[in-house]
Amino acid sequence: MNYLCVRLAEQTQERESCDWALLDDQGALISEGCHALTDLKEHVWTAETRLIALVAGSRVLTTEVEVEAQHASHVRKVIPYLVEEQLAEDLDDVHIAVSPNAGTGLNHVAVVGHAELVHWLDQLYMADLAPYLITPDYLNLPETGPGARVLFEQGNAVIQFGRYHGTIIEPENLANYLDLHFAQSGSQKVLGGENAAADGVHVALMAQEKDATGRALMERFQYELAHLNVDCQIFVESPIVLQATTAVRSISDSLNLLQGGYRIQEREKSLIPWNSMVAAAALFVFAELGLFATSSWWFSKEGESKQEASIAQYLEVFPDEQRVFDPRRQFQSHLKRANGNSSSGEFMYLLERASLAMNGSSMPVKSLRYDAFGQGLELELETDSLDQLEAYTSRLKQNNRITVELLSAVEDSGRVNGRVRVELI
């Protein structure tokens, strides 16, 4: 069994060239290249080949939620309600995929908009390619042992903190982002699930040999992040080969976006000639127009049926509930009480916002405190001036999902020590 790995950008089109790598089932490289999606079927694909699509991590959010033991029999039903608290989008507009072996305790999830996922799938199926696995590119950096991994590529810093957690940021924000991430011992997340003090955290900086920009960034941050125990690695392999190798060798525990309505079995059945799909769609529209006069009654009955099913499902989880008027909102209320404020994911979101708002400015973080029960994230910063501190809070306030409060600002020896509190609305 061979694996064909392709990298899809945010708006990849079927005739647009994309990097690909063909590997055997041990992760050994067979060949690599760059072709349009429509040409891969002819040049690379065989009946025994499985397709792995590494999609743009900038369009996928990875986070984690804690599921209490009382919801053990309803884990996959509970997780979307827990994740909803961390999203700016409506829950109906996003697809949520869960890491393997979901259960009580900590669960890792990936969130992607339906529009993005459908776009990627459309391009693959229009090129007559059926995906076996779709996963964010930043979850497949080369193995470097416990710690954080950072790959400099195409002017970005691709970061992987754990098997199922990563992000992509601009290099200018890297130092502040990592400092904030490891500032509090209770918040440190390293590969393998271990905790470590900030001065013992291992950070692997990586770049490709032929990428002059990436190597320059790696050399720069080798010194800026020296307090985090930095190790530098230069690879002769191309980024697609590096990530494809990791994806194949860890395929059994990958976080696959093809879940629920997108799972492989259903999607493979829908792999039919594109012209036939267009014809079927036209026939469907015609039929809908013909049935328009009776659709109102049908949808009314269907809505009543769905409501009754929702209430029945809700009562399975909470049999002692006296009155059910809105199953979704009542379910959400129970989860909030049982799980606090989804503190882990909330902390990571606030931490990222606080880091990005620094906008590359030099503002050492003297202390960081997070309260999961109402006080949010509190930062003590050292700035050059009061104007710089106010500019920082102004940038934070541009995010309409959070509230920002400047608690104090004290001048000392030409510097300003400020305390800022950031909370989710």
N, C-alpha and C positions, 0 to 999 in steps of 0.2 A: 504493500500500500504506500503510495506516494502522496505528498501534500503540496498543493500549490498555494502559496501565500501571496496575497496582493495587498497593497496599501491604497486605501481610498481616502481622498481628501474630503473636505467639507462638502464640496459641490462637484464631485467627480461625475463626468459624463461618460456614456458607453464608448464614445470614440476618442476620448482623451487618454493620453498615454499615462500609464501608472507603473510603478516598480513592482516586480514580482520575483519570487524565488521558488524553485522546485526542490523539495527535500524528500529523503526517504523517511521511513517510520522511526528511524533512530535520530533524526535531526541532522543528518549529513547532507551537505549541499550537492545537488546534482547539476543544476544550472540556474542562472539568473538573467534578468533582462528588464527591458522597459518597452511595453507594447500597449496599444489600445485594448480595452476590455474585449471588444468585438473580435480581436485577432487571437486572443488566448486560446479559444476553443480549437482553432486550427493548428496552432504552433506548439502548444504545451499540453493541453487537456487530453486525458484518456479516461476510459470508463472506470478505471480503478483509482482515479485521482480524487482526493477530497480537497475542497476549497476552504481555505481560511482567509477571511477578510479582516485586516487590521485597519480599523476605522479611526478617523481623526478624534483624538482624545479631547480636543477643545470643545467638542459637541456632546461629551459624555461626562456626567457627574458621578463620581464614586463616593460613597459615604457608608456609614454603618449605623445600625439600630439595635437596641437591646430588647429582646422578647422575653417577657416574664414566663415563669413555669406554668402559670395558670392558663396560658394560651397555647400550650404544647400541641393540642390537637387542631389548632387553627393558625399555625405559624404563617403560612403563605397568604392567608386572608388578612392577618393582622398587619403584616409588614407595610403594605401601601399606606395605611392610616398613620403609621409611625413616620414614614418618609415624608408624608404630605407637609408636616410641620417645617421641613427644611427647604421646601421648594417655593420659588417665586411663581411658577406656572401652576395652572389648574391640574389636578390629578388626572383628569380625563385626557389631557393633552400629552401625557408622557407615558412611556413604557418603562416598567421596572423589572429588572432582572436580578435574581438572587444567586449568590455564590453556591457551589455544591454543598450538600449536606446541611441545608437550612434547618434550624431547630431553635430550641430555647437558648437564651444567652445572646452573645454578640453575633450578629449577622451582617455580612458585607453585601451591599447592593450597588447596582449601576443604574443610572437614570438617564434616558435619552428621549428626546421628543419623537413622537410618532412620525412627524414629517421628515425628520432626518433619517430615521431607520427605514421608512418606506422608500425614500429617495435612493438610499444605497441598494436596497433590495431590487428596486426597479431597474437600476443600471446593470446589476448582475444578471437578472433574469432576461433583460432585453439582449444581453450578450450570450444568452443560453448557458449561463453558469449557475449552478445550484450550490449555495454556500452550506458548508458543514458546521462552521464556527464563525461567529462575528464577535470580535472583542476589541476594546480600546487599545490603541498602539502602546500607550504608556504602561500597560500592565505586562509588557513583554521585554523589559530591558534585561541585558545579560546578568546572570547570577554573579554576585560579588560578595556574598556572605551577609551577615547581619548588618543592618544600617540602611541609610538612604542611598539611592542611586540617582545620578543626574547625568543625562545625555544631552550634550549641546549639539543641536542639529537645526539647520535652516533658520538660524538666528534665534531659536527658542531654547529654553531649558525644560527638558522633558524629565519629570521627577516621578520616581516610584518609591513610596514609603513602605509598602507591604505587598503581600501577594495580590490583594484586591483593592489597593488604594494608591492613587497617583493623581497627577495634575500636570498642566503645561502652563508656564508663566514666561514673562519676558525676563531675560537675564538680569536686567537692572534691578529687579525686585528679589533676586535669589537670596542674597545675604540676609536681608530683613525677613524674608519669608522663613528661611531655615532657622534663624535666631528665634523668631516667635514660636515656631513649631516645637523647638526643643527647650524653650525658656523655662517651662515648668515640668518637673520630673514626672508628675502624674499624667501629663499629656503626651509624653514621648512615645512615639510609635516607631518601632524598627522592624525590619523583616524578621519573621520568626516569632513575632508577638512579644519580644522582650522589652524591658524598660532599662534605661541607662541614664546616668548623669550627663549633663550637657558636655562636660569636658571629655567624656569617654565615647561619645557618639561617633560612629564611623560613617563618613560620607564618601562615596566613590564617584569621582568626576570622570566622565568618559567623553571621548571625541573620536571621530573617524580620521584616519591618517591623512587623507586627501582634502579634508575640510579645514582650510587655513583659519577661517573664522571660528570654527568650533574649538580648534586647538588653542587659539589666542584666548578665548573665553575661559577655557579650562586652566590655562596658566595663570590668568588673572585671579580666578577664584581659589586657586590652590593656596594663595597667600591670604585672601580676604576671609577664608573659612578655616584657616589653620587651627583655630581653637576648637574645631569640631572633629579633629583627627581625620584629615583629608588624605585620600589616596587617588592618584591619577592613573588612568589607563587609556592607551591609544590602541584602537582596533584597525586592522587592515581591512576587515570585512565591511561591506556597505551596511547602512542602517537597516535595510530590508532583510538582509541575511541575518544580522544580529537578532532582530526581533522575531523573524520567522523561526530561527533555531530554538529560541526560548519557547515560542508558542507550540511548536511540535513536541518538544520534550516535556512540556507541562500540560499537554492537552487534556489529560484526564481530570485535572482540577481547575480548568479555565473557567472564568466567568463569561459564559456564553449569553449574548444578547438574544439569541433565538430561543425564547421561552414563551409560554402562553400561546397566544394566537399566532406567534411567529415561529413556533417550534418546527423543527426540520421536517417531520412527517407530513404536516399540513402543507408546508411550502413546496415540498417536492411534488406533491400531487398537482399543484397549481402550475407546474412548469410545462406550459403548452405554447404552441406558436403564438407570437404576439398578435398576428392578424386575427387569429381565432378569439383572442381575448377582446380585441376591439369589437368584433362582430357580436360576441356574447354581451358585451356592455351595451351596444346599441339595441339589442333585442330586449335587454332588461329595462332600459329607459322607455322603450315603446310599451312594454307591458305595464310599467308603472303609470304611464299616462292613461292607459286604458282602464286601470283600476282606481284612478284618482277619486272617483265619486264615492267609493266605498272605503277609502283608506282611513278616513277619520274615525269611523266606527271600529275598524280593526286595531288601530293604534291605541284607542281608548281601552279596548279589552286587553290588549297586550300590556299596556301600562299597569292596569289593575293586577294582572297576573304576576308581573315582575315585582310589584309592591308587596303582594302577598308572599312571594318567594323570599324577598328580602327580610320581611318580618319573621318568617319561619326560621330562616338562617340565623337571624339575630337572636331569637329565643333559644336556639341550640347553644349559643355561647353564653347567654345571660338568661337562664330559665326563670330567675326570680324577678325579672323586670315586670312591674305592674302595668305599665302603659307604654306602648310603642307608637310614637307618632312620626319619628324620622330616624329610621334605623342607622343610616350612615352617620349622622351627627351624634346620635346617642352612643354609637360604637366608638366614635372618635373621642367623646367625652370620657368614656371608661378608660380608654387607652392613655389619655393624658394623666388621669389620676393615678393609674397603675405604674406609669413609666416616667413620671416627672415631666421634664421638658425636652426629652430626647437629647440629653445633654451632650453626648459624644459628637453627634453630627452638628449640633448647634455650635459647639466650641470650635470645630474645624471650620465652619462657615465664617464665624466672627473672626477667627484667627487669619483666615485668608483675606477677608475684607480689610482688616487692620494693616496687614502687610502690604497689600496692593496700594492702599491710600498713601503709603510713605513715598511712593513714586520715585524710588531711587535716592531719596534724601538721607543724609546721615543723621539718624536719630536713635542713639543707643537705647535699648530697652533695659531699664534698671530692675524692673520687677513686673510680673504678670500674674494676675489672679482671676480665676474663673469660678463663678458661683452658679450652679445649675438650677438654683431655685429662686430666681428673680432678680439677681444683681448683675447678670451678664458677665462680660469680659472687662476687667479693669487693668489698664496699662499705666505704668509710671515711666515716662520718657524724659530724656535729656535733649534739649534743643538749643540751637544757637541764639534764638530770640523768641519773644512772645509772638511776633508776626508769623514765624515758621510754625509754631504750635497751633495758632488759629487757622493757618492755611491747611494744616493737616486735618483738623476737625471739620473744616469746610468740605474737604474732599470726601471725608467719611459720610457727611450728611447728604451727599448726592445720591446715596443708595436709599431708596424709599422703603426698604425692608427693615432698616435698623434705626434706632434712636441713638443719639450721641450727646454726652454730657461732659463738659469740661469741669472737673471737680475742683482743681486747684492749679495755680501757676505761680511758682516762687523763683525769683531771681537770686542767683548765688554765684559770685565770682565770674560775672559776665556770661553765665549760662542760665537757662531756664529749666527748672524741673516741673513737669506738668503731669497731672493725673487725669486720665480720660476713661470714661465708662462707655461701653458699646453694648447695646442690647437688641435682640430681635423684637420687632413690633408684634 
